[in-house]
Amino acid sequence: MLSTGLPQGAVPKLERPGPLRDRVYEALLELITTRALQPGQHLVESELAGHLGVSRQPVREALQRLNTEGWVDLRPAQGAFVHEPTDEEADQLLTVRTLLEAEAARLAAANAGKAGVAVLEELCAQGESAVAADDVDAAVALNARLHATIMELAGNAVLAELAGQVDRRVRWYYTPIARQRGRQSWIEHRELIAAIADRDQGRATELMREHTEHTRTSYHARRRS
């Protein structure tokens, strides 16, 4: 176990090329999003630099950027800490996600062809397998891919751009409840895919709205427990 509490194998390799500060930023953001770095965890520049194999300067720059974007809190005389989201923050983000994804489902039902539906069905099968194997990381990744694919099938570039801005935060909120949602989440996915395949825009919209609302409810229930 690393001294910062990172699981073995969690630290991503920094790919080249690209500005070092950007690669360090992406690496730290991925660790936060997947909760390898937990909300409230103290982030020590020297330790992070050692794990990533870089100097402290790009780590400091990355932490400042993450602070600006709300992923990290910089506290005077204390240092950097992974941000702990409030209930209000989660509620606002997941409410916006519901609006975006409900419209994406409607458009996907209007536009998706057989090939697109087949991709959704394959992702759903893989997600069901991940849940059966209790592979939470895979289930979270496949959940994100399925929702991203629905967004692609919607065919609205502006909608996709807006969804992309909240995607990582949605993953951040979803990860701790993925096991709790488990099989039920993928049952809901199956029903949604069927509505898209039937080109039933109204049902696809309603199913997606209910699906994302279940995620929001589960997140708040976990916070209160």
DOKEZA-76859 format. One line per field, with one value per residue: residue number from 1; residue in one letter; x, y, z of N, C-alpha, C, CB in turn. Coordinates in nm, 3 decimals. Glycine has a CB too. Example, Ala and Ser with C-alpha at 12.3 -4.5 7.8 and 13.67 -1.06 7.14 Angstrom:
! residues 2
marfi c(1	2)
semi c(A	S)
n.east c(1.319	1.285)
n.north c(-0.569	-0.225)
n.up c(0.780	0.708)
ca.east c(1.230	1.367)
ca.north c(-0.450	-0.106)
ca.up c(0.780	0.714)
c.east c(1.320	1.290)
c.north c(-0.330	0.003)
c.up c(0.780	0.787)
cb.east c(1.131	1.408)
cb.north c(-0.447	-0.060)
cb.up c(0.905	0.572)
This chain:
! residues 225
marfi c(1	2	3	4	5	6	7	8	9	10	11	12	13	14	15	16	17	18	19	20	21	22	23	24	25	26	27	28	29	30	31	32	33	34	35	36	37	38	39	40	41	42	43	44	45	46	47	48	49	50	51	52	53	54	55	56	57	58	59	60	61	62	63	64	65	66	67	68	69	70	71	72	73	74	75	76	77	78	79	80	81	82	83	84	85	86	87	88	89	90	91	92	93	94	95	96	97	98	99	100	101	102	103	104	105	106	107	108	109	110	111	112	113	114	115	116	117	118	119	120	121	122	123	124	125	126	127	128	129	130	131	132	133	134	135	136	137	138	139	140	141	142	143	144	145	146	147	148	149	150	151	152	153	154	155	156	157	158	159	160	161	162	163	164	165	166	167	168	169	170	171	172	173	174	175	176	177	178	179	180	181	182	183	184	185	186	187	188	189	190	191	192	193	194	195	196	197	198	199	200	201	202	203	204	205	206	207	208	209	210	211	212	213	214	215	216	217	218	219	220	221	222	223	224	225)
semi c(M	L	S	T	G	L	P	Q	G	A	V	P	K	L	E	R	P	G	P	L	R	D	R	V	Y	E	A	L	L	E	L	I	T	T	R	A	L	Q	P	G	Q	H	L	V	E	S	E	L	A	G	H	L	G	V	S	R	Q	P	V	R	E	A	L	Q	R	L	N	T	E	G	W	V	D	L	R	P	A	Q	G	A	F	V	H	E	P	T	D	E	E	A	D	Q	L	L	T	V	R	T	L	L	E	A	E	A	A	R	L	A	A	A	N	A	G	K	A	G	V	A	V	L	E	E	L	C	A	Q	G	E	S	A	V	A	A	D	D	V	D	A	A	V	A	L	N	A	R	L	H	A	T	I	M	E	L	A	G	N	A	V	L	A	E	L	A	G	Q	V	D	R	R	V	R	W	Y	Y	T	P	I	A	R	Q	R	G	R	Q	S	W	I	E	H	R	E	L	I	A	A	I	A	D	R	D	Q	G	R	A	T	E	L	M	R	E	H	T	E	H	T	R	T	S	Y	H	A	R	R	R	S)
n.east c(0.085	0.055	0.184	0.009	-0.230	-0.309	-0.431	-0.243	-0.122	-0.294	-0.196	-0.173	0.020	0.217	0.153	0.334	0.345	0.302	0.226	0.379	0.249	-0.018	-0.048	0.000	-0.213	-0.432	-0.380	-0.406	-0.671	-0.804	-0.747	-0.887	-1.149	-1.205	-1.197	-0.971	-0.817	-0.958	-1.253	-1.182	-0.927	-0.587	-0.358	-0.037	0.219	0.490	0.478	0.288	0.427	0.643	0.512	0.417	0.645	0.760	0.864	0.792	0.680	0.502	0.302	0.212	0.110	-0.094	-0.260	-0.345	-0.498	-0.695	-0.810	-0.926	-1.123	-1.283	-1.230	-1.038	-0.951	-0.772	-0.623	-0.529	-0.218	-0.255	-0.267	-0.340	-0.650	-0.866	-1.170	-1.474	-1.784	-2.086	-2.430	-2.598	-2.443	-2.416	-2.684	-2.754	-2.586	-2.664	-2.928	-2.909	-2.783	-2.993	-3.172	-3.019	-2.963	-3.214	-3.315	-3.123	-3.183	-3.436	-3.372	-3.199	-3.376	-3.518	-3.327	-3.144	-3.006	-3.012	-2.750	-2.647	-2.816	-2.740	-2.481	-2.537	-2.673	-2.470	-2.290	-2.453	-2.480	-2.216	-2.197	-2.382	-2.249	-2.024	-2.140	-2.235	-1.994	-1.910	-1.746	-1.680	-1.540	-1.528	-1.801	-1.876	-1.725	-1.837	-2.099	-2.066	-1.976	-2.200	-2.394	-2.262	-2.263	-2.535	-2.563	-2.405	-2.554	-2.770	-2.701	-2.661	-2.445	-2.398	-2.540	-2.397	-2.150	-2.212	-2.291	-2.050	-1.909	-2.003	-1.963	-1.742	-1.778	-2.022	-1.945	-1.786	-1.971	-2.124	-1.967	-1.941	-2.195	-2.235	-2.227	-2.444	-2.657	-2.626	-2.753	-3.010	-2.976	-2.887	-3.101	-3.277	-3.136	-3.168	-3.444	-3.455	-3.297	-3.460	-3.678	-3.553	-3.483	-3.739	-3.807	-3.951	-4.000	-4.117	-4.137	-3.868	-3.760	-3.893	-3.811	-3.534	-3.531	-3.639	-3.444	-3.205	-3.295	-3.321	-3.053	-2.974	-3.134	-3.035	-2.775	-2.808	-2.933	-2.727	-2.547	-2.685	-2.696)
n.north c(-0.120	0.217	0.520	0.734	0.611	0.491	0.224	-0.070	-0.067	0.128	0.374	0.556	0.518	0.778	0.895	0.977	1.195	1.540	1.825	1.814	1.899	1.879	1.606	1.510	1.632	1.496	1.237	1.260	1.348	1.124	0.941	1.059	1.058	0.784	0.723	0.619	0.798	0.921	1.118	1.393	1.308	1.372	1.534	1.499	1.677	1.594	1.316	1.239	1.324	1.148	0.899	0.935	0.978	1.228	1.577	1.806	2.040	2.018	1.872	2.049	2.249	2.105	2.046	2.300	2.364	2.165	2.248	2.489	2.385	2.254	1.998	1.959	2.083	2.357	2.434	2.691	2.673	2.407	2.243	2.041	1.882	1.618	1.712	1.712	1.634	1.817	1.748	1.917	1.996	1.748	1.695	1.905	1.855	1.592	1.637	1.803	1.619	1.436	1.586	1.626	1.361	1.245	1.382	1.298	1.026	1.038	1.145	0.947	0.735	0.830	0.839	0.621	0.337	-0.015	-0.105	0.066	0.006	-0.257	-0.224	-0.106	-0.317	-0.507	-0.377	-0.370	-0.641	-0.698	-0.537	-0.661	-0.901	-0.807	-0.718	-0.963	-1.083	-0.930	-0.714	-0.412	-0.188	-0.241	-0.247	0.018	0.153	0.043	0.124	0.400	0.400	0.297	0.496	0.707	0.615	0.619	0.893	0.958	0.833	0.996	1.212	1.487	1.737	1.955	1.887	1.658	1.771	1.924	1.717	1.583	1.753	1.704	1.439	1.310	1.384	1.263	0.994	0.994	1.033	0.808	0.578	0.497	0.390	0.192	-0.085	-0.113	-0.033	-0.220	-0.513	-0.418	-0.172	-0.248	-0.393	-0.184	-0.056	-0.244	-0.225	0.037	0.027	-0.137	0.033	0.230	0.076	0.020	0.262	0.432	0.725	0.869	0.678	0.606	0.846	0.876	0.644	0.684	0.912	0.815	0.624	0.774	0.923	0.727	0.674	0.917	0.920	0.692	0.773	0.982	0.839	0.673	0.859	0.944	0.720)
n.up c(0.000	-0.089	0.055	0.035	0.031	-0.204	-0.403	-0.495	-0.824	-0.903	-0.984	-1.274	-1.577	-1.711	-2.018	-2.314	-2.602	-2.489	-2.280	-1.962	-1.729	-1.803	-1.841	-1.586	-1.455	-1.579	-1.492	-1.210	-1.197	-1.296	-1.092	-0.884	-0.984	-1.005	-0.746	-0.630	-0.505	-0.227	-0.138	0.070	0.128	0.213	0.004	-0.073	-0.210	-0.258	-0.227	-0.423	-0.647	-0.638	-0.679	-0.937	-1.076	-1.133	-1.101	-0.826	-0.923	-1.163	-1.038	-0.843	-1.010	-1.136	-0.917	-0.850	-1.074	-1.055	-0.820	-0.901	-1.066	-0.889	-0.793	-0.605	-0.283	-0.170	0.122	0.336	0.502	0.546	0.319	0.027	-0.046	-0.144	-0.281	-0.095	-0.191	-0.148	-0.049	-0.186	-0.408	-0.541	-0.595	-0.769	-0.990	-1.069	-1.129	-1.355	-1.520	-1.556	-1.715	-1.952	-2.034	-2.063	-2.285	-2.469	-2.484	-2.602	-2.855	-2.946	-2.974	-3.186	-3.388	-3.391	-3.556	-3.650	-3.613	-3.416	-3.200	-3.161	-3.064	-2.816	-2.695	-2.673	-2.499	-2.277	-2.219	-2.148	-1.923	-1.753	-1.714	-1.577	-1.339	-1.241	-1.188	-0.983	-1.041	-0.987	-1.087	-1.364	-1.419	-1.365	-1.562	-1.795	-1.767	-1.802	-2.068	-2.203	-2.159	-2.284	-2.544	-2.608	-2.604	-2.827	-3.030	-3.027	-3.181	-3.156	-3.143	-2.971	-2.743	-2.673	-2.612	-2.385	-2.213	-2.192	-2.029	-1.777	-1.741	-1.606	-1.342	-1.295	-1.306	-1.079	-0.873	-0.916	-0.876	-0.591	-0.547	-0.723	-0.675	-0.507	-0.675	-0.875	-1.031	-1.088	-1.213	-1.465	-1.560	-1.596	-1.799	-2.006	-2.056	-2.144	-2.378	-2.530	-2.575	-2.729	-2.951	-3.043	-3.131	-2.976	-2.867	-2.652	-2.445	-2.416	-2.326	-2.077	-1.941	-1.923	-1.768	-1.528	-1.470	-1.426	-1.214	-1.019	-0.970	-0.856	-0.624	-0.493	-0.442	-0.256	-0.052	0.029	0.131	0.355	0.511)
ca.east c(0.000	0.132	0.163	-0.107	-0.350	-0.345	-0.417	-0.139	-0.165	-0.389	-0.130	-0.161	0.145	0.204	0.184	0.397	0.392	0.206	0.282	0.383	0.146	-0.147	-0.050	-0.014	-0.351	-0.519	-0.355	-0.466	-0.816	-0.852	-0.739	-0.996	-1.276	-1.225	-1.191	-0.845	-0.796	-1.091	-1.293	-1.126	-0.790	-0.480	-0.274	0.098	0.286	0.611	0.439	0.227	0.535	0.718	0.432	0.403	0.777	0.782	0.902	0.676	0.621	0.380	0.199	0.157	0.028	-0.213	-0.347	-0.406	-0.603	-0.802	-0.877	-1.010	-1.236	-1.366	-1.197	-0.943	-0.957	-0.644	-0.649	-0.411	-0.139	-0.286	-0.233	-0.444	-0.736	-0.969	-1.295	-1.586	-1.904	-2.202	-2.554	-2.650	-2.364	-2.454	-2.820	-2.754	-2.524	-2.743	-3.049	-2.870	-2.760	-3.123	-3.224	-2.938	-2.971	-3.351	-3.322	-3.039	-3.259	-3.541	-3.311	-3.147	-3.491	-3.557	-3.220	-3.058	-3.033	-2.989	-2.611	-2.634	-2.885	-2.657	-2.371	-2.594	-2.704	-2.344	-2.241	-2.539	-2.441	-2.089	-2.226	-2.446	-2.142	-1.940	-2.215	-2.236	-1.859	-1.883	-1.636	-1.739	-1.469	-1.573	-1.942	-1.879	-1.673	-1.934	-2.213	-2.029	-1.971	-2.335	-2.457	-2.194	-2.307	-2.668	-2.541	-2.356	-2.665	-2.863	-2.661	-2.662	-2.309	-2.402	-2.583	-2.285	-2.047	-2.258	-2.285	-1.910	-1.860	-2.044	-1.945	-1.649	-1.839	-2.123	-1.871	-1.739	-2.085	-2.182	-1.878	-1.969	-2.325	-2.245	-2.261	-2.581	-2.749	-2.607	-2.828	-3.127	-2.935	-2.876	-3.239	-3.328	-3.070	-3.232	-3.574	-3.427	-3.250	-3.577	-3.755	-3.478	-3.497	-3.877	-3.821	-4.054	-3.932	-4.175	-4.099	-3.723	-3.740	-3.940	-3.726	-3.406	-3.555	-3.653	-3.316	-3.112	-3.350	-3.286	-2.913	-2.971	-3.193	-2.942	-2.659	-2.847	-2.959	-2.596	-2.490	-2.758	-2.684)
ca.north c(0.000	0.340	0.602	0.821	0.531	0.444	0.078	-0.114	-0.070	0.236	0.491	0.539	0.559	0.903	0.873	1.086	1.327	1.629	1.898	1.731	1.942	1.827	1.462	1.492	1.670	1.387	1.122	1.288	1.353	0.986	0.881	1.115	1.013	0.642	0.718	0.567	0.904	0.935	1.251	1.430	1.259	1.470	1.513	1.549	1.699	1.514	1.177	1.224	1.337	1.022	0.794	0.961	0.986	1.364	1.672	1.860	2.155	1.987	1.828	2.171	2.314	2.023	2.064	2.433	2.354	2.083	2.333	2.581	2.311	2.200	1.860	1.964	2.201	2.403	2.497	2.761	2.613	2.264	2.173	2.005	1.770	1.585	1.777	1.630	1.697	1.833	1.695	2.016	1.984	1.624	1.709	1.993	1.788	1.478	1.692	1.844	1.497	1.381	1.664	1.599	1.223	1.219	1.431	1.209	0.902	1.068	1.160	0.816	0.658	0.883	0.832	0.502	0.225	-0.148	-0.117	0.137	-0.073	-0.376	-0.181	-0.089	-0.450	-0.571	-0.311	-0.412	-0.780	-0.691	-0.480	-0.765	-0.995	-0.742	-0.722	-1.102	-1.113	-0.831	-0.628	-0.279	-0.096	-0.268	-0.207	0.165	0.192	0.003	0.214	0.526	0.377	0.282	0.628	0.786	0.565	0.676	1.033	0.959	0.797	1.109	1.290	1.631	1.767	2.048	1.807	1.572	1.854	1.956	1.593	1.554	1.838	1.650	1.294	1.260	1.400	1.159	0.872	1.015	1.009	0.675	0.471	0.438	0.324	0.097	-0.218	-0.103	-0.031	-0.356	-0.573	-0.338	-0.069	-0.307	-0.423	-0.057	-0.035	-0.332	-0.167	0.158	-0.014	-0.187	0.150	0.292	-0.013	0.034	0.402	0.491	0.840	0.904	0.580	0.616	0.965	0.851	0.542	0.745	1.003	0.731	0.559	0.870	0.960	0.619	0.695	1.032	0.876	0.598	0.847	1.053	0.739	0.628	0.968	0.954	0.596)
ca.up c(0.000	-0.096	0.174	0.016	0.032	-0.338	-0.419	-0.587	-0.963	-0.932	-1.042	-1.419	-1.639	-1.784	-2.158	-2.387	-2.562	-2.427	-2.167	-1.843	-1.633	-1.849	-1.817	-1.441	-1.427	-1.623	-1.405	-1.080	-1.213	-1.307	-0.958	-0.804	-1.041	-0.972	-0.600	-0.577	-0.407	-0.170	-0.090	0.199	0.145	0.204	-0.114	-0.044	-0.339	-0.276	-0.243	-0.554	-0.746	-0.637	-0.739	-1.080	-1.137	-1.184	-0.997	-0.755	-0.991	-1.238	-0.944	-0.784	-1.113	-1.156	-0.802	-0.861	-1.176	-0.997	-0.722	-0.977	-1.122	-0.782	-0.757	-0.493	-0.196	-0.118	0.250	0.387	0.609	0.561	0.197	-0.069	-0.008	-0.241	-0.244	-0.048	-0.247	-0.061	-0.105	-0.282	-0.531	-0.608	-0.643	-0.884	-1.104	-1.114	-1.190	-1.490	-1.595	-1.595	-1.827	-2.071	-2.078	-2.108	-2.422	-2.551	-2.506	-2.699	-2.986	-2.986	-3.020	-3.316	-3.488	-3.387	-3.645	-3.594	-3.569	-3.289	-3.098	-3.136	-2.977	-2.683	-2.640	-2.637	-2.378	-2.167	-2.186	-2.076	-1.792	-1.673	-1.677	-1.475	-1.213	-1.195	-1.138	-0.877	-1.087	-0.980	-1.178	-1.500	-1.428	-1.373	-1.693	-1.897	-1.750	-1.866	-2.212	-2.255	-2.162	-2.386	-2.674	-2.629	-2.638	-2.965	-3.117	-3.031	-3.298	-3.129	-3.100	-2.858	-2.628	-2.638	-2.549	-2.250	-2.135	-2.167	-1.921	-1.647	-1.741	-1.505	-1.211	-1.282	-1.269	-0.942	-0.785	-0.939	-0.831	-0.459	-0.538	-0.834	-0.624	-0.454	-0.790	-0.925	-1.141	-1.121	-1.309	-1.599	-1.600	-1.648	-1.928	-2.102	-2.089	-2.220	-2.510	-2.603	-2.618	-2.838	-3.067	-3.092	-3.175	-2.890	-2.808	-2.524	-2.344	-2.394	-2.243	-1.942	-1.880	-1.888	-1.655	-1.409	-1.446	-1.367	-1.084	-0.925	-0.932	-0.765	-0.497	-0.430	-0.394	-0.135	0.051	0.078	0.211	0.482	0.589)
c.east c(0.088	0.094	0.045	-0.237	-0.395	-0.330	-0.305	-0.195	-0.259	-0.326	-0.112	-0.024	0.122	0.248	0.249	0.345	0.281	0.272	0.272	0.273	0.008	-0.158	-0.064	-0.157	-0.446	-0.503	-0.422	-0.619	-0.875	-0.850	-0.851	-1.130	-1.307	-1.222	-1.075	-0.791	-0.934	-1.124	-1.242	-0.983	-0.688	-0.388	-0.138	0.176	0.403	0.578	0.377	0.332	0.615	0.643	0.424	0.537	0.808	0.830	0.775	0.607	0.497	0.267	0.132	0.065	-0.102	-0.311	-0.416	-0.520	-0.722	-0.879	-0.972	-1.137	-1.321	-1.340	-1.111	-0.966	-0.817	-0.671	-0.523	-0.350	-0.169	-0.250	-0.353	-0.520	-0.834	-1.101	-1.399	-1.715	-2.016	-2.324	-2.610	-2.576	-2.404	-2.593	-2.827	-2.698	-2.611	-2.876	-3.021	-2.847	-2.892	-3.180	-3.151	-2.963	-3.112	-3.368	-3.239	-3.113	-3.369	-3.484	-3.255	-3.260	-3.535	-3.455	-3.145	-3.104	-3.003	-2.846	-2.589	-2.700	-2.803	-2.540	-2.421	-2.621	-2.577	-2.285	-2.323	-2.504	-2.311	-2.109	-2.290	-2.344	-2.054	-2.009	-2.215	-2.102	-1.819	-1.761	-1.689	-1.673	-1.515	-1.717	-1.955	-1.834	-1.774	-2.061	-2.186	-2.028	-2.110	-2.405	-2.393	-2.238	-2.448	-2.657	-2.493	-2.469	-2.768	-2.831	-2.666	-2.528	-2.307	-2.442	-2.470	-2.175	-2.086	-2.251	-2.142	-1.854	-1.897	-2.013	-1.855	-1.707	-1.950	-2.057	-1.828	-1.850	-2.136	-2.098	-1.915	-2.105	-2.342	-2.285	-2.405	-2.683	-2.746	-2.691	-2.947	-3.095	-2.934	-3.010	-3.302	-3.265	-3.136	-3.366	-3.555	-3.385	-3.368	-3.662	-3.686	-3.493	-3.636	-3.907	-3.934	-3.992	-3.986	-4.134	-3.950	-3.693	-3.776	-3.852	-3.591	-3.422	-3.566	-3.520	-3.218	-3.162	-3.320	-3.142	-2.902	-3.024	-3.098	-2.822	-2.694	-2.874	-2.829	-2.534	-2.555	-2.738	-2.557)
c.north c(0.124	0.431	0.696	0.741	0.484	0.293	0.045	-0.122	0.043	0.353	0.470	0.581	0.687	0.883	0.998	1.085	1.408	1.701	1.817	1.770	1.889	1.678	1.430	1.526	1.555	1.265	1.142	1.290	1.212	0.917	0.932	1.060	0.869	0.617	0.635	0.669	0.942	1.080	1.277	1.387	1.370	1.435	1.579	1.558	1.605	1.367	1.151	1.232	1.208	0.909	0.809	0.973	1.122	1.452	1.728	1.971	2.120	1.935	1.950	2.242	2.238	2.041	2.199	2.433	2.274	2.160	2.430	2.513	2.241	2.056	1.853	2.092	2.233	2.485	2.563	2.690	2.464	2.183	2.143	1.881	1.744	1.644	1.675	1.695	1.706	1.769	1.789	2.009	1.860	1.636	1.795	1.923	1.676	1.522	1.735	1.721	1.436	1.454	1.631	1.458	1.184	1.266	1.344	1.079	0.923	1.075	1.027	0.728	0.704	0.850	0.700	0.395	0.094	-0.164	-0.051	0.061	-0.196	-0.342	-0.166	-0.225	-0.523	-0.509	-0.354	-0.554	-0.781	-0.635	-0.582	-0.869	-0.937	-0.744	-0.863	-1.142	-1.020	-0.746	-0.486	-0.183	-0.115	-0.223	-0.055	0.212	0.159	0.087	0.347	0.512	0.365	0.417	0.718	0.744	0.616	0.822	1.046	0.931	0.908	1.202	1.440	1.668	1.859	1.973	1.718	1.650	1.888	1.832	1.558	1.634	1.783	1.501	1.245	1.276	1.298	1.027	0.879	0.985	0.866	0.563	0.414	0.370	0.218	-0.042	-0.220	-0.105	-0.165	-0.397	-0.486	-0.231	-0.125	-0.359	-0.298	-0.025	-0.119	-0.274	-0.041	0.125	-0.064	-0.071	0.221	0.207	-0.003	0.174	0.473	0.607	0.874	0.808	0.586	0.735	0.937	0.748	0.600	0.840	0.924	0.668	0.654	0.918	0.854	0.634	0.809	0.993	0.784	0.671	0.917	0.955	0.690	0.734	0.976	0.834	0.594)
c.up c(0.000	0.020	0.159	0.012	-0.104	-0.346	-0.514	-0.729	-1.000	-1.005	-1.192	-1.468	-1.718	-1.927	-2.218	-2.530	-2.496	-2.311	-2.039	-1.745	-1.671	-1.822	-1.668	-1.399	-1.461	-1.531	-1.268	-1.089	-1.226	-1.171	-0.868	-0.852	-1.003	-0.822	-0.547	-0.476	-0.356	-0.133	0.051	0.220	0.124	0.087	-0.089	-0.175	-0.360	-0.297	-0.379	-0.664	-0.754	-0.704	-0.892	-1.152	-1.198	-1.068	-0.932	-0.833	-1.075	-1.150	-0.882	-0.884	-1.136	-1.040	-0.804	-0.963	-1.124	-0.890	-0.792	-1.028	-1.017	-0.744	-0.631	-0.414	-0.147	0.008	0.302	0.507	0.630	0.437	0.111	-0.022	-0.121	-0.192	-0.197	-0.094	-0.145	-0.128	-0.211	-0.415	-0.611	-0.669	-0.768	-1.007	-1.157	-1.173	-1.333	-1.578	-1.643	-1.716	-1.957	-2.124	-2.122	-2.253	-2.516	-2.582	-2.610	-2.840	-3.037	-3.039	-3.159	-3.425	-3.497	-3.487	-3.576	-3.542	-3.434	-3.175	-3.062	-3.045	-2.833	-2.618	-2.597	-2.511	-2.257	-2.123	-2.107	-1.936	-1.699	-1.627	-1.567	-1.340	-1.155	-1.134	-1.023	-0.911	-1.098	-1.077	-1.322	-1.519	-1.442	-1.511	-1.804	-1.889	-1.821	-2.018	-2.273	-2.264	-2.267	-2.526	-2.707	-2.669	-2.783	-3.063	-3.127	-3.149	-3.280	-3.067	-2.978	-2.731	-2.579	-2.567	-2.405	-2.160	-2.100	-2.051	-1.784	-1.632	-1.628	-1.365	-1.188	-1.242	-1.123	-0.842	-0.796	-0.877	-0.694	-0.448	-0.646	-0.785	-0.571	-0.567	-0.860	-1.044	-1.184	-1.224	-1.451	-1.649	-1.661	-1.784	-2.037	-2.150	-2.177	-2.363	-2.595	-2.655	-2.734	-2.964	-3.128	-3.144	-3.100	-2.812	-2.669	-2.414	-2.314	-2.304	-2.098	-1.870	-1.839	-1.771	-1.525	-1.370	-1.376	-1.231	-0.979	-0.878	-0.831	-0.627	-0.421	-0.371	-0.262	-0.020	0.112	0.169	0.350	0.571	0.674)
cb.east c(-0.096	0.109	0.287	-0.092	-0.458	-0.259	-0.549	-0.081	-0.231	-0.453	0.006	-0.268	0.202	0.288	0.056	0.551	0.447	0.083	0.212	0.519	0.142	-0.167	0.077	0.088	-0.390	-0.489	-0.204	-0.414	-0.852	-0.765	-0.602	-0.995	-1.274	-1.118	-1.319	-0.742	-0.719	-1.103	-1.446	-1.209	-0.763	-0.400	-0.341	0.172	0.333	0.703	0.343	0.120	0.627	0.751	0.291	0.324	0.790	0.650	0.989	0.719	0.724	0.411	0.260	0.271	0.107	-0.175	-0.268	-0.300	-0.548	-0.744	-0.773	-0.932	-1.184	-1.505	-1.126	-0.795	-1.055	-0.567	-0.703	-0.447	-0.164	-0.434	-0.162	-0.383	-0.810	-0.981	-1.351	-1.583	-1.951	-2.228	-2.658	-2.640	-2.214	-2.450	-2.908	-2.674	-2.387	-2.766	-3.103	-2.743	-2.682	-3.221	-3.212	-2.790	-2.926	-3.453	-3.275	-2.906	-3.320	-3.611	-3.202	-3.077	-3.608	-3.576	-3.123	-3.054	-2.952	-3.019	-2.516	-2.694	-3.025	-2.605	-2.310	-2.724	-2.779	-2.243	-2.246	-2.687	-2.427	-1.988	-2.315	-2.558	-2.058	-1.908	-2.361	-2.270	-1.758	-1.862	-1.579	-1.729	-1.317	-1.559	-2.019	-1.788	-1.539	-1.969	-2.243	-1.892	-1.890	-2.415	-2.448	-2.041	-2.305	-2.755	-2.440	-2.244	-2.731	-2.857	-2.746	-2.782	-2.231	-2.500	-2.706	-2.229	-2.025	-2.402	-2.350	-1.829	-1.915	-2.193	-1.887	-1.516	-1.894	-2.202	-1.748	-1.688	-2.196	-2.198	-1.736	-1.960	-2.437	-2.112	-2.163	-2.597	-2.712	-2.632	-2.877	-3.183	-2.797	-2.773	-3.323	-3.301	-2.920	-3.254	-3.653	-3.318	-3.141	-3.662	-3.775	-3.329	-3.470	-3.975	-3.848	-4.116	-3.946	-4.325	-4.137	-3.648	-3.823	-4.084	-3.706	-3.347	-3.684	-3.758	-3.255	-3.091	-3.501	-3.306	-2.827	-3.054	-3.327	-2.895	-2.612	-2.971	-3.038	-2.502	-2.505	-2.905	-2.686)
cb.north c(0.001	0.411	0.681	0.900	0.606	0.514	0.017	-0.251	-0.199	0.284	0.517	0.619	0.448	1.015	0.837	1.073	1.402	1.552	2.033	1.742	2.095	1.856	1.397	1.581	1.796	1.349	1.099	1.421	1.436	0.908	0.911	1.270	1.027	0.558	0.662	0.540	1.029	0.848	1.266	1.372	1.143	1.477	1.570	1.456	1.842	1.529	1.136	1.332	1.456	0.983	0.794	1.088	0.882	1.423	1.787	1.912	2.220	1.884	1.737	2.266	2.325	1.874	2.047	2.538	2.288	1.955	2.411	2.640	2.209	2.213	1.792	1.956	2.177	2.489	2.395	2.904	2.688	2.246	2.045	1.981	1.799	1.430	1.858	1.614	1.621	1.982	1.673	2.159	1.979	1.507	1.768	2.119	1.735	1.382	1.810	1.932	1.396	1.390	1.814	1.617	1.130	1.289	1.577	1.179	0.851	1.200	1.265	0.746	0.670	1.034	0.939	0.443	0.237	-0.256	-0.055	0.274	-0.114	-0.435	-0.047	-0.007	-0.533	-0.560	-0.158	-0.403	-0.864	-0.605	-0.360	-0.834	-1.031	-0.598	-0.672	-1.196	-1.102	-0.901	-0.677	-0.224	-0.117	-0.417	-0.256	0.227	0.122	-0.145	0.238	0.574	0.252	0.187	0.695	0.772	0.412	0.662	1.097	0.856	0.670	1.188	1.254	1.670	1.831	2.165	1.721	1.504	1.984	2.011	1.478	1.582	1.978	1.673	1.249	1.334	1.541	1.142	0.853	1.158	1.108	0.652	0.522	0.543	0.428	0.089	-0.261	0.026	0.082	-0.449	-0.710	-0.274	-0.014	-0.420	-0.474	0.057	-0.070	-0.471	-0.131	0.240	-0.124	-0.277	0.247	0.308	-0.158	-0.001	0.408	0.384	0.961	0.907	0.438	0.631	1.083	0.802	0.424	0.820	1.087	0.622	0.509	0.990	0.983	0.482	0.727	1.149	0.804	0.492	0.950	1.138	0.621	0.597	1.102	0.973	0.475)
cb.up c(0.123	-0.231	0.205	-0.113	0.095	-0.446	-0.469	-0.543	-0.992	-0.804	-0.974	-1.492	-1.730	-1.716	-2.236	-2.384	-2.683	-2.380	-2.149	-1.775	-1.622	-1.999	-1.873	-1.363	-1.507	-1.769	-1.387	-1.025	-1.336	-1.408	-0.895	-0.812	-1.191	-1.039	-0.546	-0.692	-0.470	-0.047	-0.093	0.306	0.047	0.337	-0.242	0.060	-0.349	-0.154	-0.134	-0.575	-0.710	-0.496	-0.679	-1.101	-1.241	-1.248	-1.056	-0.620	-1.079	-1.343	-0.833	-0.739	-1.244	-1.171	-0.673	-0.900	-1.304	-0.938	-0.638	-1.094	-1.219	-0.820	-0.874	-0.544	-0.077	-0.226	0.353	0.425	0.738	0.592	0.230	-0.209	0.126	-0.263	-0.362	0.107	-0.368	-0.030	0.006	-0.224	-0.498	-0.511	-0.534	-0.855	-1.066	-0.999	-1.108	-1.486	-1.510	-1.477	-1.798	-2.040	-1.967	-2.016	-2.430	-2.479	-2.374	-2.665	-2.981	-2.869	-2.921	-3.307	-3.461	-3.246	-3.773	-3.699	-3.674	-3.300	-3.146	-3.268	-3.028	-2.690	-2.743	-2.753	-2.394	-2.209	-2.314	-2.154	-1.805	-1.753	-1.799	-1.517	-1.234	-1.311	-1.251	-0.743	-1.225	-0.839	-1.168	-1.533	-1.305	-1.263	-1.721	-1.882	-1.600	-1.815	-2.243	-2.167	-2.024	-2.373	-2.677	-2.501	-2.542	-2.984	-3.068	-2.900	-3.411	-3.034	-3.213	-2.885	-2.664	-2.763	-2.629	-2.253	-2.212	-2.290	-1.937	-1.627	-1.874	-1.514	-1.195	-1.414	-1.360	-0.923	-0.816	-1.088	-0.826	-0.355	-0.550	-0.910	-0.512	-0.371	-0.888	-0.817	-1.101	-0.996	-1.273	-1.599	-1.478	-1.549	-1.918	-2.040	-1.960	-2.151	-2.498	-2.513	-2.501	-2.800	-3.025	-2.980	-3.327	-2.793	-2.900	-2.535	-2.390	-2.529	-2.297	-1.945	-1.975	-2.009	-1.679	-1.432	-1.578	-1.461	-1.095	-0.991	-1.056	-0.823	-0.522	-0.532	-0.499	-0.161	-0.007	-0.040	0.137	0.456	0.496)
